[in-house]
Amino acid sequence: MSDTDENCPHCGAKNPHFKRQSNNTPKTIEELKKWYEDHNLPPQSVTRFFIGVNTKEPKAFGIYQDGDLFIVYKNKADGSRAVRYEGKDEAYAVHELYQKLKERIAEQKSNNHKNKKSGSSSNDSIDP
């Protein structure tokens, strides 16, 4: 398995030697906060992506540090929480939330484009 394969192509297991290829990808919570600010995204309370915050609010994605562990979570509408990652690899944890955030931004841009074509209005939230 190559260092560029995130998962095993045969069994799907995570590759412990996976290396991201982009140098522009945030690798720390602080870098992710800066990336978020540099892209002029709406407040975290609007996008529902909480960086460096352990929020209990429903329908929220987030990342925070607890001691030497980094936790990436999704709070569901019913108040339950799914932990997407819990471990010591900050770069991996940041990458998990970064990818989900970029996915939601792309979806929102697509929705905004469709709404403009149809004449509908949209909001700024990036629903988790």
C-alpha positions in Angstrom: 0.0 0.0 0.0 1.3 3.4 -0.9 1.7 6.3 1.5 -0.8 8.2 -0.7 -3.6 5.7 -0.1 -5.7 6.8 2.8 -7.4 3.4 3.1 -6.3 -0.1 2.1 -7.7 -0.8 -1.4 -8.6 -4.4 -0.4 -10.1 -4.2 3.1 -10.7 -0.5 3.6 -8.6 -0.3 6.8 -7.0 3.1 7.5 -3.4 3.5 6.4 -1.3 4.5 9.4 1.4 5.8 7.0 -1.0 8.0 4.9 0.5 11.3 3.9 -1.5 14.1 2.4 -0.1 15.5 -0.8 -1.2 19.2 -0.4 0.9 21.6 1.5 -2.1 24.0 1.7 -4.2 21.8 3.8 -4.4 22.8 7.5 -2.7 20.4 9.8 -3.5 21.9 13.2 -6.6 23.3 14.8 -5.0 26.8 14.8 -4.3 26.5 11.0 -7.9 25.3 10.4 -9.2 28.4 12.3 -7.0 30.6 10.2 -8.1 28.9 7.0 -11.8 29.4 8.1 -11.2 33.1 8.8 -9.2 33.6 5.6 -12.1 32.3 3.5 -14.5 34.7 5.1 -16.9 32.0 6.1 -20.0 33.0 8.2 -19.7 32.7 12.0 -19.4 29.1 13.3 -22.9 29.4 14.9 -24.2 29.9 11.3 -22.2 27.2 9.5 -22.5 24.8 12.5 -18.8 23.9 12.2 -17.1 24.5 15.6 -13.3 24.6 15.4 -11.6 24.2 18.8 -15.0 24.0 20.6 -16.7 21.2 22.3 -20.3 22.3 21.7 -23.3 20.2 22.8 -25.6 22.0 20.3 -27.6 19.7 17.9 -26.7 19.5 14.3 -23.1 20.5 14.7 -19.7 19.3 13.5 -16.6 20.1 15.5 -13.1 19.5 16.6 -11.4 20.1 19.9 -8.5 19.0 22.0 -8.9 17.2 25.3 -5.5 16.6 26.9 -3.4 14.8 24.3 -6.5 13.6 22.4 -8.1 15.3 19.4 -11.8 14.7 19.0 -13.8 15.2 15.8 -17.6 14.9 16.3 -21.0 15.3 14.8 -23.9 16.2 17.0 -27.1 14.8 15.5 -30.5 16.6 15.5 -31.7 14.3 18.3 -28.9 15.4 20.6 -26.8 12.2 20.2 -23.1 12.5 19.2 -21.1 10.5 16.7 -17.4 10.6 17.3 -15.7 10.6 13.9 -12.2 10.5 15.3 -10.6 10.3 18.7 -6.8 10.0 18.9 -3.4 11.7 19.1 -3.0 12.6 15.5 -3.9 16.2 15.2 -3.3 16.4 11.5 -5.6 13.5 10.8 -8.3 14.9 13.0 -8.1 18.3 11.3 -8.1 16.6 7.9 -11.4 14.8 8.9 -13.2 18.1 9.7 -11.5 20.0 6.8 -12.8 17.5 4.3 -16.3 17.6 5.6 -16.3 21.4 5.7 -15.1 21.7 2.1 -17.8 19.2 1.1 -20.5 21.3 2.7 -19.1 24.5 1.1 -19.2 22.9 -2.3 -22.8 21.7 -1.7 -23.8 25.2 -0.5 -22.2 26.8 -3.6 -24.1 24.4 -5.8 -27.4 25.1 -4.0 -26.8 28.8 -4.3 -26.1 28.5 -8.0 -29.3 26.4 -8.5 -31.3 28.9 -6.4 -30.0 31.9 -8.4 -31.1 30.1 -11.7 -34.5 29.4 -10.3 -35.0 32.8 -8.6 -35.2 31.3 -5.1 -33.4 32.8 -2.1 -31.0 30.9 0.1 -29.4 31.2 3.5 -25.7 31.2 4.5 -25.8 28.1 6.7 -23.8 25.1 5.8 -26.0 22.4 7.3 -24.0 19.5 8.8 
